[in-house]
Amino acid sequence: MTSINPTAPPAFHLLAKPRGAVCNLACTYCFYLSKEKLYPGSAFRMTDQMLETYISRLIEAHRAPEVTIAWQGGEPMLMGLDFFRRSVEYQEKYRRPGMTILNTIQTNGTLINDQWAAFFREHNFLVGISIDGPPQRHDAFRRDKQGRPTFDRVLQGLEIILWRSPAFCGMTWESASSSSSPLSSAGLEAGRSAISPSPPDSTAAF
């Protein structure tokens, strides 16, 4: 067991980026994509050993009854579902009696399918989805590595998340073109209005 500094705060917040700056999108305003160049030859992938060490020490360092484990990127879902299943297993292994653990993940939403959404719901993940408004605004900045628009894929992922009903929030980037309109009409409300009450087609391509 690591010695804990008694003057350290009882709780704190860290962002884990298990794939570093690696992402399946190439958003024009992203300041983080270029960070890949700082580590030439890196696989940009958290190993299982590092995952267990990170989870165990993060939990050990908290003297508060609640620990938030936050996943970001890049695109953290590129780690694959098994990585996050192991993360939850390690959380249960090292969680102290009476301790509550909350997982949060910030994603671009393009990789969400039924399996991911069911996992998020089962383990009470708070899911943050990045969406910059209706298609003409979102797709002006948030395109994939091939230059293709992503709004429809993000909305499809959001639709699945809403159907599965885990907790979720939205993140949007305010630009000169979007600041002239209220966020509620430019962002998530635009997505909500397009969602049908029937289950999404789980066989759709992502």
N, C-alpha and C positions, 0 to 999 in steps of 0.2 A: 504494500500500500504506500502511495506517495504521501509525503508530509505536506499538509495544507497550511499555508500561511494564515495565522489567526486573524490578521488584519485585512485579508482579502475579502471582497464583497461576498455575501452569502449566495448571491445569484448573479448571473451575467449572461450575455447573449453573444453567440458566435454564429457565423455563417460558414457552413462547410460547402466547398465547391469540389465534389468528387471527380469531376472531369475537367477541372480547371476552366480555361476559357473556351474549350471545345463546344461548339454549338452547331445545330443543323440549319440555323438561319444566319443571315448576314445583314442585320439591321444597320441602316446607314448611320445612325447616331451612336452605335455601340462603342463604348470606350474600351471594352474588355477583350474583343477578338484579337487585337494585335498583341496581347500579352503572351500568346503562344510562342512568339518569336524570342521571348526571353529565356526559354528553356528548350533549345534545339535538341531533338532526339528523344524528348520525353514522351511517354505513352499517355500522359495526362489521364491516368486512371488510378483511383485509390485502390490499393491492394486490400485483400481481406484482412491481413494482419494489421494494416494501418487502420482499417475500419474498426476492428475490435479494440485496438488501443485508444482510438479517438473516443469511442462511445464510453469505454470504461473510465477513462480519465475525466471526461466531461461530467459524467455522473458523480464520480468521486469528489470532484472539486466543488460541487454544489452543496451548500449547507442549508439550502431552502428545500421545502417539500415538493417543489415543482421544477422540472427541467424542460426547457424548450430546445429541441434539436431541429435546426433550420438547414434546409438544403437549397442550394442555389447554383448558378452556373455563370457563363456557359449554359448548357442545357443538362440539368442533372438526370433527367429521365433517360439519357443516352447510356447511363450505367446499366440499365436493364432492371427488370422487376426482381430478379433473384438477389441483386445487391441490396435492395431495400427490405426484402424479406429477411436477409441475414442481419441487417441493421436492427430490425425489430426484435429478432431473437437475442442479439447482444444486449439490447435495452432491457429485456426481461431477465437476462442472466445477471446483470449488474445493478438493476434497480433495487434500492433499499426498501424495506417494508414501509408502506404508507406513502411512498413517493409517486407522484404523478408525472408522466412524461408526455409532452405534446410535440408531435412532429409537424413541421410546416415545410412546404415545398413551393418554390416559385418556378413556373414553367411557361414556355411559350404556347403550350396547349396542343401542338400539332401531333404529338405522339400518343395522346390519351385514347384509350379504347376501353371496352367493357372490363377487361382484366385489371387494368390499372385503376379504373374507377372503383371496382369492387374492393380492391386492396386498400385504397385510400379510405373508403367507408369503413371497412372492417377495423382499421387501425386508427380511425379518427384523425386523419391528416387534415390540416388546414391547407387548402390548395389555392395558391395565388396564380392567376392566369393573366399574362400580359396581352393587352388588347388596346389598340390606339384609337378606337372609334369605328365608324362605319367603313365599308370597304375602301372608298376612295382615299380616306385619310390613313387607315391602317396600312394598306398595301403600298402607299407612297414611301414608307420607311421600312416596313417589316416584310422583307422578301427572303426566300431561301437562297442557298448557295448557288443555285442555278438561275437566280433572278426571277423566280416565279412568285406570284402573290400568295399570301398565306391566310388571308382572312377567312375563307371558307373552311379551311382545315381547323383553324382556331375555334370558329363557331361550332363546328362539329364536335370538337373536344369539349367545349363548354356545355353543349347540349347533353352529352353523355354524363358529365359531372352533375349537372342539374337534375338529370333523371335519377341518378344514383343517390343524390342528396347528401353528400358530405358537406362540411363547411367549406366555403370558398370565398375568395375576394378577388378583385380585379386590380391590375396595375396598368396605368396608362401614362404615356409620355406626352406632356403638353408642349405644343409647338405654336408658332405664330398662326398657323392655319387652323389649329383646333381651339385655341384660347378664345376665339370670338364666339364660340357656342358653348352652352352649358354642358358640363361633362356628362350629366345624366342622359342627355339626348344624343351625345356624340359617342358614348362608350357602351357600358354594359347594358343600358336600357335598350339600345339599338339591337344588341344581341338577344336579349330576352324576348323582344317582340317577334323575333323570327323563329322561336322555339315552339314546336308543336307539342301537344299533350301526349302524343303517342310515343312509344319507345323508339329510340334512334335505330337505324339499320346497323347492326353490329358487324355486318359483313363488308361494310364500306372500306375502301382503301384509305390508309393513313400515310 
